[in-house]
Amino acid sequence: MAVVAALLDEATAWVGERGYEQWPLPFPHRELAAAIDRGEVYLAELDGDVVATVTLLWDDPTYWGERPADAAYVHKLAVRRACAGQRIGSAIVEWADAAAAASGRRFLRLDCLRGNPGIRTYYENLGFEHRGDLVVSGRDMSIYERPVRSHRD
C-alpha cells in the first residue's frame, strides 16, 4: 500500500504545484487499503521498479449514475514523475481497454478536473470524448468516454 500512496501523493503534489487540487494529500490510507482489498488497484513496473498505479472499477455511480454494465472506469492513474514522457500512462489506458474488452464491456470511462486543460487534452489525445460536467464533493469535474478499441472492426 505504501508504494501506491507514494505514487498518488507525488502526483497530487506535482499537480498542486500547477494550481490544481487533485486528490487528498496525503491520500487516505483506509480508502486505499479498502480498494486494494477489493482488487481494484493495479501497479505498473518498468525494469522491476513500480512506476505507476491505476484503479479500475466496473461501475461508477458517483460520477456516471446508474448505468448498464457496459463500461470499465479508470481512476487514480498516476505515473512517477521521473518516468513522465515515456507513454506509461497511455500504456495503462490501453491495458484498461483490453481488460474492459475481455470483460465484454463496450466503453472505457474516466473523470478528471474540469479546470485542468492539460489533463483534459491528454485524455482527448487518447481518444476520449467529453460527455459532461458535474460537481462531486465540491470539485468541478468532467467525464470522458471512448469506445473500447479492442471491439472495433
C-alpha positions, 0 to 999 in steps of 0.5 A: 500500500505504501508504494501506491500512496507514494505514487498518488501523493507525488502526483497530487503534489506535482499537480498542486504545484500547477494550481490544481487540487487533485486528490487528498494529500496525503491520500487516505490510507483506509480508502486505499487499503479498502480498494486494494482489498477489493482488487481494484488497484493495479501497479505498473513496473518498468525494469522491476521498479513500480512506476505507476498505479491505476484503479479500475472499477466496473461501475461508477455511480458517483460520477456516471449514475446508474448505468448498464454494465457496459463500461470499465472506469479508470481512476487514480492513474498516476505515473512517477514523475521521473518516468513522465514522457515515456507513454506509461500512462497511455500504456495503462489506458490501453491495458484498461481497454483490453481488460474492459474488452475481455470483460465484454464491456463496450466503453472505457470511462474516466473523470478528471478536473474540469479546470485542468486543460492539460489533463483534459487534452491528454485524455482527448489525445487518447481518444476520449470524448467529453460527455459532461460536467458535474460537481462531486464533493465540491470539485468541478469535474468532467467525464470522458468516454471512448469506445473500447478499441479492442471491439472495433472492426 
